[in-house]
Amino acid sequence: MNQYYKQALQNAQETGDKQGEPNALGNLGNIHDDLGEYHLAIEYYETSFDMSRVEGDTLKEGITLWNMSICHFNLGNKTKAIALAEKLLKIREAM
């Protein structure tokens, strides 16, 4: 499945799909999260978050923050997990 999301990412990059690219990155993050590869998942999520922020996609920002929060929690970084969850709440309140 990983190869399909990598292909989707490549297609989005080649076509300039500003929604498809962060979505593909988020999906790749989800795969690595499910595999317990939290550091790699966070890398994908961070890139997805940054792109979503630039595009003003607050829903995707929130989803990505939550996913990063869970990864940090699973890594034992509870302070970082809480900080990300609080950031998510601020975005949610502003919606």
PELIN-V127916 format. One record per pair of residues at least 12 apart in sequence whose C-alpha atoms are under 7 Angstrom apart, sorted by sequence separation. I is the first residue (numbers start at 0). J is the second residue. D is the distance in Angstrom with one decimal. If there is no record, write none. Layout:
BEGIN
I/J/D + I/J/D
END
This chain:
BEGIN
8/20/5.4 + 28/40/4.0 + 48/60/5.3 + 68/80/4.2 + 28/41/6.7 + 68/81/6.9 + 8/23/5.2 + 28/43/5.0 + 48/63/5.9 + 68/83/5.5 + 7/23/6.1 + 8/24/6.8 + 27/43/6.6 + 28/44/5.7 + 68/84/6.1 + 25/43/6.3 + 4/23/5.7 + 24/43/5.4 + 25/44/5.6 + 44/63/5.9 + 64/83/5.9 + 65/84/6.2 + 24/44/6.6 + 64/84/6.8 + 4/26/6.8 + 25/47/5.9 + 65/87/6.9 + 4/27/6.2 + 24/47/5.6 + 44/67/6.4 + 64/87/6.1 + 1/27/6.7 + 21/47/4.3 + 41/67/5.7 + 61/87/5.3 + 21/50/6.1 + 41/70/6.9 + 61/90/6.8 + 21/51/6.4 + 37/70/5.4 + 32/70/6.9
END
